[in-house]
């Protein structure tokens, strides 16, 4: 099955892109940990990996991300 054109119904649809990582952390107890991310990521998890603090500057790369090198994203 090839996909060359979007479905007809999608031309009239309203699309939303939701960035879940930008919502307030209402329950820190259910935040991901290194163990819960173990099978979700293809690369190894840095030893100093942490959840990004809510008030962190969005454009500042965290220390653990800097250590992964320039190809992090």
Residue frames as a rotation matrix with the C-alpha (Angstrom) as fourth column:
UNK 1
0.583 0.812 0.000 0.00
0.812 -0.583 0.000 0.00
0.000 0.000 -1.000 0.00
UNK 2
-0.526 -0.787 0.324 1.57
0.780 -0.598 -0.184 3.27
0.338 0.156 0.928 -1.06
UNK 3
0.354 0.571 -0.740 0.85
0.790 -0.607 -0.090 6.64
-0.500 -0.553 -0.666 0.47
UNK 4
-0.495 -0.521 0.695 1.05
0.839 -0.495 0.227 9.44
0.226 0.695 0.682 -2.09
UNK 5
-0.416 0.467 0.780 -1.76
-0.131 -0.880 0.457 11.72
0.900 0.087 0.427 -0.97
UNK 6
-0.955 0.157 0.250 -3.31
-0.250 0.018 -0.968 12.45
-0.157 -0.987 0.022 2.43
UNK 7
-0.552 0.825 0.122 -6.81
0.824 0.562 -0.072 11.07
-0.128 0.061 -0.990 3.02
UNK 8
-0.324 0.501 0.802 -9.57
0.451 -0.664 0.597 13.36
0.832 0.555 -0.011 1.81
UNK 9
0.678 0.665 -0.314 -10.97
0.571 -0.207 0.794 13.85
0.463 -0.718 -0.520 5.33
UNK 10
0.111 -0.721 -0.684 -7.62
0.932 -0.165 0.324 15.19
-0.346 -0.673 0.653 6.52
UNK 11
-0.554 -0.311 0.772 -7.83
0.665 -0.724 0.185 18.21
0.501 0.616 0.608 4.26
UNK 12
0.149 0.710 0.688 -10.62
-0.065 -0.687 0.723 19.67
0.987 -0.152 -0.057 6.41
UNK 13
0.544 0.048 -0.838 -9.26
0.736 0.454 0.503 18.51
0.404 -0.890 0.211 9.76
UNK 14
0.655 -0.420 0.628 -7.74
-0.589 -0.804 0.077 20.69
0.473 -0.421 -0.774 12.45
UNK 15
0.417 -0.620 -0.665 -4.42
0.478 0.772 -0.419 19.28
0.773 -0.143 0.618 13.60
UNK 16
0.850 -0.193 0.489 -2.87
-0.504 -0.565 0.654 19.81
0.150 -0.803 -0.577 17.01
UNK 17
0.141 -0.854 -0.500 0.73
0.200 0.519 -0.831 19.12
0.970 0.017 0.244 17.91
UNK 18
0.914 0.241 0.326 1.07
-0.277 -0.217 0.936 18.56
0.297 -0.946 -0.132 21.64
UNK 19
-0.108 -0.989 -0.101 4.47
-0.238 0.124 -0.963 18.77
0.965 -0.080 -0.249 23.31
UNK 20
0.726 0.526 -0.443 3.91
0.245 0.405 0.881 16.73
0.643 -0.748 0.165 26.45
UNK 21
-0.052 -0.827 -0.560 7.32
0.950 0.132 -0.283 17.60
0.308 -0.547 0.779 27.86
UNK 22
-0.735 -0.235 0.636 6.22
0.171 -0.972 -0.161 21.23
0.656 -0.010 0.755 28.18
UNK 23
0.418 0.902 0.105 3.44
-0.001 -0.115 0.993 20.60
0.909 -0.415 -0.048 30.68
UNK 24
0.043 -0.348 0.937 3.88
-0.931 -0.354 -0.089 21.24
0.362 -0.868 -0.339 34.39
UNK 25
-0.565 -0.322 -0.760 5.15
-0.053 0.933 -0.356 18.24
0.823 -0.161 -0.544 36.34
UNK 26
0.190 0.784 0.591 2.15
-0.736 -0.285 0.614 17.62
0.649 -0.552 0.523 38.58
UNK 27
0.924 0.113 0.366 3.47
-0.337 0.693 0.637 14.36
-0.182 -0.712 0.679 40.04
UNK 28
0.164 -0.958 -0.234 7.26
-0.970 -0.113 -0.218 13.97
0.182 0.262 -0.948 40.21
UNK 29
-0.091 -0.181 0.979 6.82
-0.586 0.805 0.094 10.43
-0.805 -0.565 -0.180 41.55
UNK 30
0.601 0.360 0.714 5.84
0.287 0.736 -0.613 9.17
-0.746 0.573 0.338 38.09
UNK 31
0.532 -0.513 -0.673 8.77
-0.788 -0.591 -0.172 10.81
-0.309 0.622 -0.719 36.26
UNK 32
0.860 -0.290 -0.420 10.91
-0.035 0.787 -0.616 8.56
0.509 0.545 0.667 34.09
UNK 33
0.604 -0.740 0.296 14.08
-0.424 0.016 0.905 7.13
-0.675 -0.672 -0.304 35.56
UNK 34
-0.320 -0.787 -0.528 17.19
-0.929 0.152 0.338 5.66
-0.186 0.598 -0.779 33.95
UNK 35
-0.791 0.031 0.611 15.65
-0.042 0.994 -0.105 2.21
-0.610 -0.109 -0.785 34.49
UNK 36
0.209 0.957 0.201 12.33
0.259 0.144 -0.955 3.04
-0.943 0.252 -0.218 32.84
UNK 37
0.588 -0.056 -0.807 14.15
-0.679 -0.576 -0.455 4.54
-0.439 0.815 -0.377 29.84
UNK 38
-0.219 -0.849 0.480 16.48
-0.402 0.527 0.749 1.57
-0.889 -0.029 -0.457 29.43
UNK 39
-0.420 0.093 0.903 14.55
0.629 0.746 0.216 -0.10
-0.654 0.659 -0.372 26.60
UNK 40
0.636 0.763 -0.112 13.06
0.487 -0.509 -0.710 3.07
-0.599 0.397 -0.695 25.13
UNK 41
0.627 -0.485 -0.609 16.26
-0.621 -0.784 -0.014 4.62
-0.471 0.387 -0.793 23.83
UNK 42
0.944 -0.304 -0.126 18.57
0.119 0.672 -0.731 3.24
0.307 0.675 0.671 21.20
UNK 43
0.044 -0.967 0.251 21.68
-0.187 -0.254 -0.949 4.84
0.981 -0.005 -0.192 22.68
UNK 44
-0.297 -0.207 -0.932 23.09
0.823 0.439 -0.360 4.30
0.484 -0.874 0.040 26.14
UNK 45
0.767 0.606 0.212 21.71
0.361 -0.680 0.638 6.48
0.531 -0.413 -0.740 28.91
UNK 46
-0.116 -0.863 0.492 24.27
-0.149 -0.474 -0.868 8.90
0.982 -0.174 -0.073 30.38
UNK 47
-0.412 -0.130 -0.902 25.14
0.758 0.499 -0.419 8.20
0.505 -0.857 -0.107 34.01
UNK 48
-0.867 0.031 -0.498 24.17
0.326 -0.721 -0.612 11.73
-0.378 -0.693 0.614 35.02
UNK 49
-0.665 0.690 0.286 20.85
0.194 -0.209 0.958 11.77
0.721 0.693 0.005 33.11
UNK 50
-0.760 0.529 -0.377 17.98
0.364 -0.133 -0.922 13.47
-0.538 -0.838 -0.092 34.92
UNK 51
0.194 0.885 0.424 14.53
0.981 -0.167 -0.100 14.74
-0.018 0.435 -0.900 34.12
UNK 52
-0.585 -0.380 0.717 14.71
0.489 -0.870 -0.062 18.33
0.648 0.314 0.694 32.91
UNK 53
-0.662 0.341 -0.668 13.60
0.576 -0.338 -0.744 20.70
-0.479 -0.877 0.028 35.68
UNK 54
0.281 0.913 0.295 10.36
0.931 -0.185 -0.315 22.53
-0.233 0.363 -0.902 34.94
UNK 55
0.854 0.077 -0.515 11.98
0.087 -0.996 -0.003 25.96
-0.513 -0.043 -0.857 35.19
UNK 56
-0.103 -0.947 0.306 14.98
0.561 0.199 0.804 25.05
-0.822 0.254 0.510 33.02
UNK 57
-0.053 -0.018 -0.998 15.89
-0.638 -0.768 0.047 27.37
-0.768 0.640 0.029 30.14
UNK 58
0.759 0.509 0.405 14.50
-0.058 0.673 -0.738 25.57
-0.648 0.537 0.540 27.09
UNK 59
0.908 -0.391 -0.151 17.44
-0.217 -0.130 -0.967 26.63
0.359 0.911 -0.203 24.91
UNK 60
0.070 -0.905 0.419 20.20
-0.996 -0.085 -0.018 25.65
0.052 -0.416 -0.908 27.34
UNK 61
0.323 -0.023 -0.946 21.54
-0.274 0.954 -0.117 22.15
0.906 0.297 0.302 26.86
UNK 62
0.888 0.046 0.457 21.81
-0.457 0.180 0.871 20.23
-0.042 -0.983 0.181 30.13
UNK 63
0.015 -0.980 0.197 25.15
-0.928 0.060 0.369 18.83
-0.373 -0.188 -0.908 31.28
UNK 64
-0.088 -0.037 0.995 24.19
-0.015 0.999 0.035 15.22
-0.996 -0.012 -0.089 30.56
UNK 65
0.839 0.440 0.320 23.13
0.315 0.087 -0.945 16.18
-0.444 0.894 -0.066 27.01
UNK 66
0.665 -0.673 -0.324 26.38
-0.744 -0.634 -0.208 18.08
-0.065 0.380 -0.923 26.41
UNK 67
-0.166 -0.785 0.597 28.34
-0.680 0.529 0.507 14.96
-0.714 -0.322 -0.622 27.31
UNK 68
0.388 0.379 0.840 26.60
0.263 0.828 -0.496 12.95
-0.883 0.413 0.222 24.59
UNK 69
-0.605 -0.732 0.313 28.30
0.550 -0.101 0.829 15.03
-0.575 0.674 0.464 21.90
UNK 70
-0.765 0.223 -0.604 27.15
-0.428 -0.877 0.218 17.26
-0.481 0.426 0.766 19.05
UNK 71
-0.745 0.484 -0.459 24.87
-0.292 0.383 0.877 14.61
0.600 0.787 -0.143 17.51
UNK 72
-0.901 0.416 0.121 22.53
0.009 0.297 -0.955 14.43
-0.434 -0.859 -0.271 20.51
UNK 73
0.080 0.971 -0.226 19.55
-0.353 -0.185 -0.917 15.59
-0.932 0.153 0.328 18.46
